[in-house]
Amino acid sequence: MQRRITIKDVAEMAGVGVATVSRVLSGGSASAETRERVLDAATKLDYRPSALGRNLRQQRSGGIALLVPDITDSFYARLTDGVLSCARSYREPVTIGVTGDDPEQEADLVGALLEQSMDRVIAVPSGDGEMWAPALRAGLSVVFADRRVWRDPAPGQRRVLDEVPAVLADDRAGVRTAVEYLTGLGHRKIGFLARHGQSYRMEAFRAAVGDALDEELVAPARASRDSAYAAAAGLLQRRPDITAVLTGDNMLGEAAVLAARELDVRIPRDLSLVMFDDVPWAELCAPPLTVVAQPAQDIGYRAAELVMRQGRRPRTVTLPTQLIIRGSCGPRR
């Protein structure tokens, strides 16, 4: 059987990104040269995006598509469980796609969903507003979970894609509470580990630290365990004066624990650690980790409720976080 031509094949032949192909084929903006290359590649490959336009509205396939960065991550597993729990009550099937936190892979999956005439999607988004705009123009009903999407990714000009409903944890309050707890213990050199999709938490951290912010203590990582470990180890080696770290999620928390162990940095004697997201292994660490707990299952459940509603939907649902104090923090020495 001949392999089905995908939107990714068109992108490779045209020498552009998947998001660009999706935008061109759904009538979005593009230069004349780019449009010609994309349409020429689509013609040569005999690519037929059946749902990009009329078929999406004429042929509803039913069910919900769920796009998450990593199904093995405890947070996203619980979020998925919440979506499945709600979908069962509506007797709706759920199709799960894993993006790897890669915008191009996400765009390919969204293109496939459009081809299949799927019309409801819950996504922990990786791409920006430009990537999602073609899907929205084609009539896809989208709800974002855990993250929002920037309409314009340019620094200093970013605006939220606020026409898409979203279910979020209260990142700002969670970060602020964690920073206030650490500063209350006397810490002033506080680091922050963040990865793709955590710009809100990074901005919340900068706001919470205020004038005491040291940009060298903000360490970004890519969406992989190796990158998370490299960021954590690099921060601890580069800045031996650091006395506390807040991590943007449990993958980064795990990396910080491993890096501290490898570098003989003792928690909490040498370094206090607070991790975003409560996971089962956090209590099993020695010492148990202080965490900012997020209602992952509730986020998934509420997102599924929103995507199933046909009428008016709120733009944003914000759910509370909770600081759970355990043994990984101590007074600055």
Secondary structure as UniProt FT lines:
FT   HELIX           7..14
FT   HELIX           18..25
FT   TURN            26..27
FT   HELIX           32..45
FT   HELIX           51..55
FT   HELIX           56..58
FT   STRAND          64..68
FT   TURN            71..72
FT   HELIX           74..89
FT   TURN            90..91
FT   STRAND          94..98
FT   TURN            100..101
FT   HELIX           103..115
FT   TURN            116..117
FT   STRAND          120..123
FT   HELIX           129..137
FT   TURN            138..139
FT   STRAND          141..145
FT   TURN            155..156
FT   TURN            162..163
FT   STRAND          166..169
FT   HELIX           171..184
FT   TURN            185..186
FT   STRAND          190..195
FT   TURN            196..197
FT   HELIX           199..209
FT   HELIX           210..212
FT   HELIX           215..217
FT   STRAND          218..221
FT   HELIX           225..238
FT   TURN            240..241
FT   STRAND          244..247
FT   HELIX           250..262
FT   TURN            263..264
FT   TURN            267..270
FT   STRAND          272..276
FT   HELIX           280..283
FT   STRAND          290..293
FT   HELIX           296..308
FT   STRAND          316..319
FT   STRAND          322..324
//
